[in-house]
Amino acid sequence: MKIWDPRIEEMPAADLKKLQYRHLKTLVYRLYSFSEFYHRRMDEQKVHPDDIRSLADITKLPFMYKSDLRDNYPNRIFTAPQEELVRYHVSSGTTGKPTVVGYTQKDLDIWTTSLARALTAAGLGRGDIMQVSYGYGLFTGGLGLHYGAEKIGATVVPTSVGNTERQIELMQDLSVTAIACTPSYMVHLGETAEKMGISIKNDTNLKTAVLGAEPWSETMRQRIQEQMGISAYNIYGTSELSGPMFTECAEQNGIHIWGDIAYTEIIDPETGEQLPPGEKGELVMTILQKEALPMIRFRIGDITSLDESVCPCGRTHPRIERIQGRVDDMLIIRGINVFPSQVEHALLGIPEVSGHFQIIVDRKGALDTMLVQVELNPDSFSDKVSDIMDIRNKVSHLLKNQLNVAAGVELVAPGALPRFEGKAKRVTDRRVM
């Protein structure tokens, strides 16, 4: 079992908490003293740095939201002077202004080291050839994985996104052993390879995939692993925190969050109350050592739970389970909470359909409706109406059992739904709120 830095990653839990507290105390004093934004926020919350006497006291501090970054666009929350910044990244943003994140050299070094630890946990190292098929540029994925892979001694193929057939050719020609991309693009690569008469399992040296930037299910992981003969690891991060930073280890049982870099909480999204390990809620993170854009109690919006037990790999840092969805992406259909990842999980258990789907939510009169469009697998495509009806009924029945709400089902031909090189866009909500 490879570990990048055993001194830190296997640190006794009690020592790790002491280290976290020291970092937190320093961070809070620094921001209260030098950040107008955080000073005002803490005064509004009626909390002073002297009130933070233990890690548990972090709950006294105010939350930070993505809207804070947009409201202070582009750099009014930054705590490092311009001459110390070495890079900007900008989120794509769906509404209003995007979010801008600045980095000092120390910020980049910590980010790169975090990814070196993460990629090592996924079994990668010197001698691997890693194809980075995340977007380069303003998006954090490409450059983050690029420098992390170089840090562990891997050779990088910076393909970015798009030009899929060329990517498959390079995967073969350069004997690529690992790839980093979204799970939906991994599926698209496999489908495109098949059309080219190439089997990723049999005709390439690919052994490892580091997949993230969108929610995906355990069922989808198993399908990718079985069909492509690889091990697929979940990677996690957000552009506001730095970018992709944390992965699963070889146990594939939770994403290791490096406690010396981030302090992790799970809260009730409605009340903001901290939840105990094992309970699902909204993920909140405090980045403990960031210089240019520190984040205290940043509400990410992702739904997960926390596991503080020691991992069988020997790492003592906490883990989060696979992301279930997002608070703000959660659909409420006739009073029932529905996440796109639940739909994906159900569909991947039906061999007659593929993992490609779209959810269309509408309102007829006073009632919400949900239509799931899903592609048939080529082997199941038939001219017989009775065959199609049987599959549709099967999908409809399973979705109702999984979601506890009825959904309309529309089966479409293989390849009919859009493919995405970045994050998959699964939901169209036509309701007028």
N, C-alpha and C positions, 0 to 999 in steps of 0.2 A: 504494500500500500504506500504510494508515493505521497509525501507531504512536503510542501515548499518550505515552510518554516515551523518545524515542530515546537520550537521554544514558545512561539505565540499560539499556534493552532491547538496544541495539547495543554495549554496553560490550565491549571486547576480552576474550576468555576469560581471559587471564592476570590482567587487572585485576579481573575478576569473582571469581576464586578468591582473590585477596588480600583483597577486600572480605568474602567469606564467612569467611575465616580470622579477620579482625578481629572480626566479629560473633560467631563461635563462641567465640573466646578470652574475650571480654567476658561472654558468656552463661554459660560454664562457671565462671568465677570468681564471678559473681554468685550462681549456684545453689549452688555449694559453700559460699559464705559465708553465705547467707541461707535456704536450703531444707534443712530437716532430712531430708526424703525423699531429695533428690539427694546430700546430704553422706553419708548412710548408704550409699546405693547405690554411690557412687564409692569409699568406704572398703572396702566388700565386694569391689569389683572391683580394689582395690589400685591405684587411679589417682588422681593429684592434678592440679589444673589446670596445674601447671608441666610436667606430662608431655605436654601438648598443644602441640607445637611446629610442627605443620603440619596441613593439612586431613586428610592421610592418617592422622594420629593419632586421628581421630574413632573409629576402630575399637577404640581402647582403652577407650572409654566404654561403660557398660552400656546394654542395650536397655530401652525402656519399653513396657509392654503395656496393652491396654485394661483388663485385670483390675486394673491399678494404680489406675486411676481409680475402678473400682467398689469396690475394697478400701478406698479412702480417701474414700468418699462422705461428704458431698457436696463438701467444699471443702478437705480437709486437705492437698492438694498445692499449693493456690494460693499464689502468691508476691506478690500485691498485697493490701493491706489492704482491708477491706470498703468503706470510704468512697471508695476509688478505683474500685470496680467500677460500671459503668453498665448492664450487662446480663448475664443468664444465658441459655444455651440448654441444653436437656436432650435427650439422644438417646432414641430409642424403646426401645432395649435389648430383647433377646429372652429373656434369662434374668437373674435376680437384679436388683440395683439398676441403674438407668440411669446414664449418664455425664453429669456436670454440667460445663459449660465456662463460665467467667466471662470477662468482657471489660472492660478499661479503655477509655477514650476513644481512646488511641493504638492499641490492638488493633483497634478498629472502624475507625479511619481507615486502617490498613494493609490490612485485609480489603477495605474499599470500594475503595481504590486498586488492589489486586490485581485485583479484578473489573473495574474501569474499564479497566485494561490488557488484560484477557482479552476483554472485549466489543468493545473497539476492534480487537483482533487478529481477531475474527470478522467485522469489517466494519461494526459498528454505531456509531452516533454521534448527534449532534444532528439532529433531524428524524425519527428513528425513533420508533415507538409500540410499546412492548414489553408484551406480556401475560405476567404472571408467574403461571404455573399450578403452581408448587410450593406446598406447604403453608406457611402463615404461622403464627407462634406459636413454640412450643418448637423446632420443626424449623428448621434453619438455612437451608434453600433459599430460602424465600420472601423473607424480609427481606434476606438477602445479595444476591440478584439485584436486589431492589427498589432498594436504595441504590446498588449498582454501576451500574445503568441510569440513575438520576438523576444520578450523578456525570458520566457522559459526555454529559449533556444530552438523553437520551431522555425521552419521556413514558411513564409507567408506568400500566398497567391491572392493579391488584392483585386478580386474580380468585381466587387460591388454587386449591384443588382442588374437584372436584365441580361439580354443576349444569352438565353438559357442554353441553346444548342452549343454555343461556343464554350460555355462553362463546363458542359459535360465532356467536350473534347479535351479541354485542359485538364479536367479531373483525371482522364485516362492518360493523357500524354505526359503529365508531370507526376504521375503516381501519387495523387493526393490521398492522404490518410485520414484527414479530419476536415469538417466543414462547419461554419457558423452561419446560420441564417434563420429565418422564421420557419416554424413548423409547416405552415401552408406552402411556403416556397420549396421546402424539402419534398413535400408530396408532389408539387408541380415538376420538380427536377426528375423525380422518379417516373412520372407519367410521360414527360418529354423524352426521357431516355428510352422508354419502351417503344415509343413511336419511331425512334431512331434505330431500333433493333439492338439496343444496348441494355444489359442488365447491370444495375449498380452493384448488385450482390455478387455477380459472377465475372463481370468484365472491368471492375475497377478495384483499387486497393483501399477504398474508403472503409474505415472501421468505426469512426466516431463522428457524431453530429452534436453540436452545441446549439440548442434551439430555444428561441424566446421571442420577446417583443409582442407577443399576443397570447391569450389564454389557450391552452390545449389540454386535452384529456389524457388520462393514463391509457385509455383504449387506443387513442391515436398513436401514442408512443409505441405500444405493442405492435400495432400494424406497421409502422415505419420500420421498427427493428426487424420484424419477421420478413417483410417484403424486400428489405434492402440489405439485410445481413449486417447491421451495424448496431452500436450502442448509442442511444439518444439521451442526452443530458439536458435538463432544464436550466436555463440561465435567467437571472433576474437583475433588474436595475431600472431606473427611470432617468430621463434626461435631466430632471431637476436635481437629483442627488449626485450625479456625475455621468451616468450611463450604465451599461451592463457591468455588474461588479461581482455577482455571487452565483455559484452553481451548486448542483448536487455533487456528491462524491460518487465513488463506484457503487455504493449501496443503493443509489437511486431512491432514497427515502427521505426527501426533504432538502431544501436549499440552505446551505450553510451561510449564515450572515456573520461576517467577521466582527466580533464584539468589540475589538479595539478600534474599529473604524465607525461602526454604527450601533446605536442603542435602539432596540426594537420593542414596540408595544403593539398590542392588539386591543382595539377599543370597540365599544358598542357604537355603531355609526349614528344612532339616534341620540343617545345620551352623552356620548363622549367619555363614558366611564371605562377605565382600564379593565380588560377581561383576563382571566387566568389562563395559563398554558392549556392548550387542547380545545379551547372554545373558539369558534369562528367569529370573525369580526373584521373591522377595517384596519389595515396595516398603517402604522405610524412609525416614522423613523427620525432619529436625530443623528446627523453626521457629526462625529465628535471632533474631527481634526481639520475640517475644511477651512481654508483661508479666504478665498475670494467671495464665496457665497455660502456662508454657514446656514444650516437648516436645523432649527429646533422644533421637534414635534410636528414634522411635516405630514399632513394627512394625505396619503397617496391615493386612497380610494379603492385599492385592491382588497379583495376579500380572501382571507387565509386564516391560519391558526399557527400558534407558536409551540415548538417542542424544545424544551430546555434540557432534555436528557442527553447523556454522552452518546455520541454516535458509535456504532460498532467499528467505524474506521479509526477511532481514537480521538477525533476532534471534539473539543469540549464546547465549541461555540454553538449558540442556538440555531435552530433550523426553522424555516417556515415551510408549510405544506404547499403543494401545487396551488397556484392562484385559481380560485373558483370563478372569478369574474370581477366586475367593478361595481361599486356602489352606484356610480352615475350611469353605467351601462345596463344596470339591472332593469328588466322590463317588469312592470306590474300589469298583469293581465287579469282583469276581473278579480282583483284583490290577491292574486297569487304572484309571488316573486319568481321570475324566470330569468336564467342566465343563458346566453348563447352556448357556453361550454356544456350545459346540461343537454341541450339539443344535440351537440356534436357527439357527446358520450352515447346517447341513445342510438343515433344513426350509425355509428361505427360498429354497433352490435348486430347490424342487419347486413348480411352478405350481399343482398341484391342491390344495395345502393352504395354510392361512394361517400366520401367524407366532405364533399362539396355541397354547401347549402346556403340558402338565404332566408332570412326571417323578415316578413312584411307584416307590420302591425298597423291596424286601421281601426276606425270606429264607425259602426253602423247604428245610427240612432244613439241610444245611450250605452250600447254594449261595445266593448273592445273585442276585436277579432285578431287572430294570429294565423298567418299562412306560412307554412314552411315549404319552400321550393327545394327539392333535392334531386341530384342527378342519379340516374340509374347506372349501374355498372354495365359495361358493354355486353357481358355474357347474359345479362338479364333483360336486355332491350328486346322487345317483342312486338309484333303486329297484332297479337291477340289481345283484345280488350279485356278478356277475363283474367289473363295473366297479370296485366298492369293493375287491374282492380284489386287482385289478391295482394300484390305488393303494397299498394297504397293503403289498403286496410290494415296490413301488418304494421306499416310505419305509423299510421294514425293511432292504432291501439297501443303501441309501445310508447309513443310520445305522451299519450294521455296518462299512462301509468307512471312515467318518469317525472312528468311536469305537474301532475295533478290539475291540469287544465286542458280542455279540448283544443286542438289545433287543426286547421285545414291543411291538407297535404297536396302538393302538386308535384308530380314526377316529371322530370324533364330529361331530354336526351343527353347522353354522355358528352361532355365538353360544352354544354349550353350555358353554364353559369360562368361569370367572370373569374379570372385568375388574378392573384395579387402577388407582386414581387416584394412588397413591403408588408405592412400589417393587413390582415384580411379584414374587409368591411362586410360584416355579416348581417347587419340590421338596417332596415328602412322603416322608420316610424312616421306614419302619415297622419297620426292623430293631431288634432288641433287642441292644444291644452288651454 
